[in-house]
């Protein structure tokens, strides 16, 4: 068992004269290093991982008692991707993930990427003003969330921002305050008026629609947006920074190389998945190297982490 604390560094390199344009301004420099960057989308990289590490566990959620191998992972990921498209979302639309470290966070991020959608990481501690700002800022079309976490009741918060939620027909919201929000999807066994459940989303598609997701991967450009990260908002309102598939895949590969990850590595996740540290430095580094992520708890818990280290 290997436990990592992972730190990334950014290095700025001046291009050599040979790659400068005739006007002496530096041209675009693709990469300086021994291993070339790859031009693949997240969905294509996941397919590569499945082919190479299929029976290896991709993720273990201790607090939810759920496990996926890479091969079983892509099956549910494509169910989510096909389900989101069946709801009417189109390539480039934004899917908010407002949740702690639960399995549906991990599945939705990959599902959105496989569908050509852009996942939006939203801090699970955000209250009404912050959540409303995020949803409006990037025009989130579908929002994935748990029913509760700690003192948060996510459904009630969304209902306060979007009172039309309870009147939605077939789960489709028509909101004056949030005109772009069409679906609220809650990971819960309960029936919440106006919302779809995460299991509903998993069950929406048929085999032909899931096969269409596999064919779609050749049409998703690695340079297109994959994820939106909100900045901390230190000097004003948080800014929405768009990261590409290309960024996700190559950061994952090179961070994993730097930290010597392989298919025998098991990584106890201590950081929140909504943050770039969690989703790129942790999730993508593990996926690209066939490593196993272990989620000890929905939020940081020293005792649950110790149990996960012993048991996993």
Secondary structure, DSSP 8 states (H G I E B T S, - for coil): ----------------GGGB-TTS-B------SSS------HHHHHHHHHHHHTTSEEEEETTTTEEEEHHHHHHHHHHHHHHHHHTT--TT-EEEEE-SS-HHHHHHHHHHHHTT-EEEEE-TT--HHHHHHHHHHTT-SEEEEESEETTEEHHHHHHHH-GGGGG-BTTB---SS-TT--EEEEE-SS--TT-EEHHHHHTS--HHHHHHHHHHGGGS-TTSEEEEEE---TTSS--EEEEEHHHHHHHHHHHHHHTT--TT-EEEE-S-TTSHIIIIIIIIHHHHTT-EEEE--SS--HHHHHHHHHH-
